[in-house]
């Protein structure tokens, strides 16, 4: 039914406004009247339709302002269920910046590879993974035809060098007696330099890798530094290519942690920040990347930790980046945090119930959180059980 129009004239023919249609009258004044009335009715119906939504939004928007920080009374016989697992508010000794999954890795500058300078076949392994070695200890013995050929070329080069030096000296003597041209002397000296270069190359190849030459023509790889064997790649009887890494050695007892730091946390974590592991061990951040991975939108964080028997390369763990806490920071259980109106709150135990208090979460893990709040005090009790019921009480459900 149409709403009454204040200026409607009874004497004029009454226009009918149907479902989406308007009956036009015979003159232009009446036509304008009908169009104005149709617009009025449409606006009125739109206002009525929008009224419930506006009321609902108004209630939700004012919930935080009206009900938060208002004590929720709880009957004594119902208080027991909320007091279960109640936790204390404590002054924070450390501030949690971020918690991250991480992987234990060896120090990038402390792992070395021992390569086989000559292709060959593995004859014997002298060490095993995990074994501690000293500099010069035998690692792997290989039989190599390339080694034998290189030694032969070295002997030939040394003999050719002696011959070339004798010929060059003879040409110099003849030149001094004006028996040969200066060009002959230059050619002889160039031949000496050529043979000398070949000799040096053969010597360099034989000295590469600090190998030990054996009487039977084989050679043995030796440890270049003190350390611990991480991996031995070839097995007895396996063929090894020239310059292929045969043994990996860790020369340091330190271990590193590698984690992916989200882009939004890059400016909040700095080199030198302390880290903590679940077992209580501590370390420090030594590197924070400056570029983001285009897929994960994160950068690499590296930290160093002490070496222990229960810390193994490749092991997955979790780290907390922490800093000294300020006077306004508290440590609470992560289970005590509730979200009201999109903001974090906790329910503080009072004599007659609970009081919602707004907080600022500085950092958290699965178990604990570091928060700031003007309404918290050390020693207060926080609810961790029945948070959903307390939230419903605030909304009047």
C-alpha positions as CSV (number, residue, x, y, z in Angstrom):
1,X,0.0,0.0,0.0
2,X,1.4,3.4,-1.0
3,X,2.2,5.9,1.8
4,X,0.0,9.1,1.9
5,X,1.3,12.0,-0.1
6,X,0.9,15.3,1.7
7,X,-0.1,17.4,-1.3
8,X,-2.3,14.9,-3.0
9,X,-5.5,16.5,-4.5
10,X,-8.7,14.4,-4.3
11,X,-10.3,16.0,-7.3
12,X,-7.5,14.9,-9.6
13,X,-7.6,11.4,-11.1
14,X,-5.7,9.1,-8.8
15,X,-2.6,7.6,-10.5
16,X,-2.0,3.9,-9.9
17,X,1.5,2.7,-9.2
18,X,1.7,-1.0,-9.9
19,X,4.6,-3.5,-9.8
20,X,7.2,-1.6,-11.8
21,X,4.7,0.4,-13.9
22,X,3.2,4.0,-13.7
23,X,0.0,5.0,-15.4
24,X,0.6,8.3,-17.1
25,X,-2.3,10.9,-17.1
26,X,-3.4,13.2,-19.8
27,X,-1.4,16.3,-18.9
28,X,2.3,17.0,-18.1
29,X,1.6,18.3,-14.6
30,X,0.0,15.1,-13.5
31,X,2.8,13.1,-15.2
32,X,5.4,15.0,-13.1
33,X,3.3,14.4,-10.0
34,X,3.2,10.6,-10.6
35,X,7.0,10.5,-11.1
36,X,7.6,12.4,-7.9
37,X,5.3,10.1,-6.0
38,X,7.0,7.0,-7.4
39,X,10.4,8.3,-6.4
40,X,9.1,9.0,-2.9
41,X,7.7,5.5,-2.4
42,X,10.9,3.9,-3.7
43,X,13.1,6.0,-1.3
44,X,10.7,5.2,1.6
45,X,10.9,1.4,0.9
46,X,14.7,1.6,0.6
47,X,15.0,3.4,3.9
48,X,12.8,0.7,5.6
49,X,15.0,-2.1,4.2
50,X,18.2,-0.4,5.3
51,X,17.0,0.3,8.8
52,X,17.6,-3.2,10.4
53,X,21.1,-3.3,8.9
54,X,21.9,0.1,10.2
55,X,20.7,-0.8,13.7
56,X,22.7,-4.1,13.6
57,X,25.9,-2.3,12.5
58,X,25.4,0.4,15.1
59,X,25.1,-2.2,17.9
60,X,28.2,-4.1,16.8
61,X,30.2,-0.9,16.4
62,X,29.3,0.2,19.9
63,X,29.8,-3.2,21.6
64,X,33.5,-2.6,22.3
65,X,32.9,0.9,23.6
66,X,29.9,0.0,25.8
67,X,30.7,-3.5,27.1
68,X,34.5,-3.8,27.1
69,X,36.0,-2.7,30.5
70,X,32.6,-3.5,32.1
71,X,32.7,-6.2,34.8
72,X,30.9,-9.4,34.0
73,X,29.2,-10.7,37.2
74,X,29.4,-14.4,37.7
75,X,27.5,-16.4,40.3
76,X,29.5,-18.2,42.9
77,X,28.3,-21.6,41.9
78,X,29.4,-20.9,38.3
79,X,32.7,-19.4,39.1
80,X,34.4,-22.8,39.6
81,X,34.3,-23.7,35.9
82,X,36.0,-20.4,35.0
83,X,38.6,-20.7,37.8
84,X,39.8,-24.0,36.3
85,X,43.2,-23.4,34.7
86,X,43.3,-19.8,35.7
87,X,46.8,-18.3,35.2
88,X,48.8,-15.5,36.8
89,X,50.0,-12.3,35.2
90,X,53.7,-12.0,35.5
91,X,56.1,-9.2,34.8
92,X,58.0,-10.1,31.6
93,X,61.7,-10.8,31.9
94,X,62.0,-11.0,28.2
95,X,59.9,-9.7,25.3
96,X,59.0,-12.2,22.6
97,X,59.6,-10.6,19.2
98,X,58.6,-13.6,17.0
99,X,58.5,-17.4,17.0
100,X,59.7,-19.2,13.9
101,X,60.2,-22.8,12.7
102,X,63.9,-23.4,12.0
103,X,66.4,-26.0,10.8
104,X,69.8,-26.7,12.2
105,X,72.5,-26.4,9.6
106,X,76.3,-26.4,9.6
107,X,78.2,-23.1,9.5
108,X,78.5,-22.1,5.9
109,X,82.1,-21.0,6.4
110,X,83.2,-24.1,8.4
111,X,82.4,-27.0,6.1
112,X,85.0,-28.0,3.6
113,X,85.0,-30.5,0.8
114,X,88.0,-32.8,0.0
115,X,88.1,-33.3,-3.7
116,X,89.9,-36.0,-5.7
117,X,92.3,-34.2,-8.0
118,X,92.6,-37.2,-10.3
119,X,89.9,-39.5,-11.6
120,X,90.2,-43.1,-10.3
121,X,88.6,-46.0,-8.5
122,X,88.2,-46.1,-4.7
123,X,90.3,-48.8,-3.1
124,X,89.9,-48.1,0.6
125,X,88.0,-45.9,3.1
126,X,90.0,-45.0,6.2
127,X,87.4,-43.0,8.1
128,X,83.6,-43.1,8.8
129,X,80.9,-40.4,9.1
130,X,81.0,-38.8,12.6
131,X,84.6,-39.6,13.2
132,X,87.0,-36.9,14.4
133,X,90.1,-36.4,12.3
134,X,93.3,-34.4,12.6
135,X,95.1,-32.5,9.9
136,X,96.9,-35.0,7.6
137,X,94.9,-38.1,8.6
138,X,94.2,-40.5,5.7
139,X,90.7,-40.4,4.3
140,X,90.3,-42.3,1.0
141,X,92.7,-44.2,-1.2
142,X,92.2,-44.3,-5.0
143,X,94.0,-46.0,-7.9
144,X,94.3,-43.5,-10.8
145,X,95.8,-43.8,-14.3
146,X,95.6,-40.1,-14.6
147,X,98.0,-39.7,-11.7
148,X,100.5,-42.0,-13.3
149,X,100.3,-40.1,-16.6
150,X,100.7,-36.8,-14.8
151,X,103.8,-38.1,-13.0
152,X,105.3,-39.3,-16.3
153,X,104.6,-35.9,-17.9
154,X,106.3,-34.2,-15.0
155,X,109.5,-36.3,-15.4
156,X,109.5,-35.6,-19.2
157,X,108.9,-31.9,-18.6
158,X,111.8,-31.7,-16.1
159,X,114.1,-33.4,-18.6
160,X,113.0,-31.2,-21.4
161,X,113.5,-28.1,-19.2
162,X,117.1,-29.1,-18.6
163,X,117.7,-29.6,-22.3
164,X,116.1,-26.3,-23.1
165,X,118.2,-24.5,-20.6
166,X,121.4,-26.0,-22.0
167,X,120.4,-25.0,-25.5
168,X,119.5,-21.5,-24.4
169,X,122.9,-21.1,-22.7
170,X,124.7,-22.3,-25.8
171,X,122.9,-19.8,-28.0
172,X,123.8,-17.0,-25.6
173,X,127.5,-18.0,-25.8
174,X,127.4,-18.1,-29.6
175,X,125.7,-14.7,-29.7
176,X,128.5,-13.2,-27.6
177,X,131.0,-14.5,-30.1
178,X,128.9,-13.0,-32.9
179,X,128.3,-16.5,-34.4
180,X,124.5,-16.5,-34.3
181,X,121.9,-13.8,-34.6
182,X,120.0,-12.4,-31.6
183,X,116.8,-14.1,-32.8
184,X,118.2,-17.5,-32.2
185,X,118.8,-16.6,-28.6
186,X,115.2,-15.3,-28.2
187,X,113.8,-18.6,-29.6
188,X,115.9,-20.7,-27.2
189,X,114.8,-18.6,-24.2
190,X,111.1,-18.8,-25.3
191,X,111.4,-22.6,-25.4
192,X,112.8,-22.6,-21.9
193,X,109.8,-20.6,-20.6
194,X,107.4,-22.9,-22.4
195,X,108.8,-26.1,-20.9
196,X,109.1,-24.4,-17.5
197,X,105.4,-23.6,-17.6
198,X,104.5,-27.2,-18.4
199,X,106.7,-28.4,-15.5
200,X,105.0,-26.0,-13.0
201,X,101.6,-27.1,-14.1
202,X,102.4,-30.8,-13.5
203,X,103.9,-30.0,-10.1
204,X,100.7,-28.0,-9.2
205,X,98.5,-30.8,-10.2
206,X,100.4,-33.3,-8.1
207,X,100.4,-31.0,-5.1
208,X,96.7,-30.3,-5.3
209,X,94.6,-31.5,-2.4
210,X,97.6,-32.4,-0.2
211,X,97.4,-35.9,-1.5
212,X,99.8,-38.7,-0.4
213,X,101.5,-40.6,-3.2
214,X,101.8,-44.3,-2.6
215,X,104.5,-46.7,-3.9
216,X,102.0,-48.7,-5.9
217,X,100.9,-45.7,-8.0
218,X,97.8,-45.0,-6.0
219,X,97.2,-41.9,-4.0
220,X,95.4,-41.1,-0.7
221,X,93.3,-38.1,0.2
222,X,94.3,-36.5,3.5
223,X,92.4,-34.2,5.9
224,X,93.3,-30.5,5.2
225,X,92.2,-29.4,8.7
226,X,91.1,-30.8,12.0
227,X,87.4,-31.6,12.1
228,X,84.6,-34.2,12.0
229,X,83.6,-36.3,9.1
230,X,80.2,-35.4,7.8
231,X,79.8,-37.5,4.7
232,X,81.9,-39.9,2.6
233,X,80.3,-40.0,-0.8
234,X,82.1,-42.8,-2.7
235,X,82.2,-46.5,-1.7
236,X,84.9,-49.0,-2.3
237,X,85.0,-49.9,-6.0
238,X,83.2,-46.8,-7.1
239,X,84.6,-44.6,-9.8
240,X,85.4,-41.0,-8.9
241,X,85.7,-38.2,-11.5
242,X,88.5,-35.6,-11.4
243,X,87.8,-32.8,-8.9
244,X,84.7,-34.6,-7.5
245,X,84.1,-34.0,-3.8
246,X,84.7,-37.2,-2.0
247,X,84.6,-36.2,1.7
248,X,82.9,-33.4,3.6
249,X,84.4,-32.2,6.9
250,X,83.1,-29.8,9.5
251,X,85.9,-27.8,10.9
252,X,83.9,-26.1,13.7
253,X,81.9,-27.3,16.6
254,X,79.4,-24.5,16.1
255,X,75.9,-24.9,14.6
256,X,73.7,-22.5,12.8
257,X,69.9,-22.2,12.6
258,X,68.1,-21.2,9.4
259,X,64.6,-19.8,9.5
260,X,62.3,-18.0,7.1
261,X,61.4,-14.5,8.5
262,X,58.2,-13.0,7.2
263,X,58.5,-9.8,5.4
264,X,56.6,-7.7,7.9
265,X,59.0,-8.8,10.6
266,X,62.2,-7.8,8.8
267,X,62.5,-4.4,10.4
268,X,61.7,-5.8,13.9
269,X,64.5,-8.4,14.1
270,X,68.1,-7.3,14.1
271,X,71.5,-8.9,14.1
272,X,72.6,-9.5,17.7
273,X,69.1,-10.3,19.0
274,X,68.9,-13.3,21.3
275,X,67.2,-16.5,20.4
276,X,65.9,-19.3,22.6
277,X,65.2,-23.0,21.8
278,X,62.6,-25.2,23.4
279,X,65.3,-27.1,25.4
280,X,66.5,-23.9,27.0
281,X,69.6,-23.3,24.9
282,X,70.2,-19.8,23.7
283,X,72.0,-18.2,20.7
284,X,72.0,-15.0,18.8
285,X,71.0,-13.8,15.3
286,X,74.0,-13.4,13.0
287,X,72.3,-12.5,9.7
288,X,69.0,-11.1,8.5
289,X,68.4,-11.1,4.7
290,X,67.6,-7.9,2.9
291,X,65.6,-9.4,0.0
292,X,62.3,-11.2,0.0
293,X,61.6,-14.5,-1.8
294,X,58.9,-13.7,-4.4
295,X,57.0,-16.9,-3.6
296,X,57.1,-17.1,0.2
297,X,57.4,-13.3,0.8
298,X,60.0,-14.0,3.5
299,X,63.8,-13.6,3.9
300,X,66.4,-15.9,5.5
301,X,67.4,-15.5,9.1
302,X,70.6,-17.2,10.4
303,X,71.5,-17.7,14.1
304,X,74.3,-19.5,15.8
305,X,73.8,-21.9,18.7
306,X,76.1,-24.0,20.9
307,X,77.0,-27.5,19.7
308,X,75.4,-30.3,21.7
309,X,74.9,-34.0,21.2
310,X,71.2,-33.6,20.8
311,X,71.6,-30.9,18.2
312,X,72.1,-32.5,14.8
313,X,72.4,-31.0,11.3
314,X,69.1,-31.2,9.5
315,X,67.0,-31.3,12.8
316,X,63.8,-29.2,12.8
317,X,63.1,-27.0,15.8
318,X,61.4,-23.8,16.9
319,X,63.1,-20.6,17.9
320,X,62.0,-17.5,19.8
321,X,63.6,-14.2,19.0
322,X,63.6,-12.3,22.3
323,X,64.8,-9.0,23.8
324,X,64.8,-7.5,27.3
325,X,61.3,-6.6,28.4
326,X,60.2,-3.1,29.3
327,X,58.5,-2.1,32.6
328,X,55.0,-2.2,31.0
329,X,55.3,-5.7,29.5
330,X,53.7,-8.7,31.0
331,X,54.0,-12.5,30.3
332,X,50.7,-14.3,30.1
333,X,49.4,-17.6,28.8
334,X,48.6,-17.5,25.1
335,X,45.3,-19.4,26.0
336,X,44.1,-16.3,27.9
337,X,43.8,-14.1,24.9
338,X,40.3,-13.4,23.5
339,X,39.4,-11.3,20.5
340,X,36.6,-8.8,21.1
341,X,35.6,-6.4,18.4
342,X,38.7,-7.4,16.4
343,X,41.0,-6.5,19.3
344,X,42.9,-8.7,21.8
345,X,41.6,-8.8,25.3
346,X,42.0,-10.8,28.5
347,X,39.5,-11.5,31.3
348,X,40.8,-10.5,34.7
349,X,39.4,-12.2,37.7
350,X,37.6,-9.9,40.2
351,X,35.7,-10.6,43.4
352,X,32.4,-10.9,41.7
353,X,33.3,-12.0,38.2
354,X,35.6,-11.0,35.3
355,X,36.7,-7.7,33.8
356,X,37.7,-7.5,30.1
357,X,40.9,-5.6,29.7
358,X,42.4,-4.6,26.4
359,X,46.0,-5.6,25.6
360,X,48.6,-5.1,22.9
361,X,50.3,-8.4,21.9
362,X,54.0,-7.8,21.3
363,X,54.8,-11.4,20.5
364,X,53.6,-14.9,21.2
365,X,54.3,-18.6,20.9
366,X,51.9,-21.5,21.2
367,X,52.1,-21.3,25.0
368,X,53.1,-17.8,26.2
369,X,52.6,-14.3,25.0
370,X,54.3,-10.9,25.8
371,X,51.7,-8.1,26.1
372,X,51.4,-4.5,27.1
373,X,48.4,-3.1,29.0
374,X,47.7,-0.2,31.3
375,X,45.0,-2.3,33.0
376,X,47.1,-5.3,34.0
377,X,49.1,-5.8,37.2
378,X,51.4,-8.6,38.2
379,X,49.7,-11.3,40.2
380,X,46.2,-10.9,38.7
381,X,44.4,-14.0,37.6
382,X,43.3,-14.5,34.0
383,X,40.7,-16.9,32.7
384,X,41.8,-19.4,30.1
385,X,38.7,-21.6,30.4
386,X,35.3,-20.6,29.3
387,X,36.3,-17.7,27.2
388,X,33.5,-18.3,24.7
389,X,30.9,-18.1,27.4
390,X,32.4,-14.9,28.7
391,X,32.2,-13.4,25.2
392,X,28.6,-14.4,24.9
393,X,27.8,-12.8,28.2
394,X,29.2,-9.5,26.8
395,X,26.9,-9.7,23.8
396,X,23.9,-10.6,25.9
397,X,23.4,-14.0,24.3
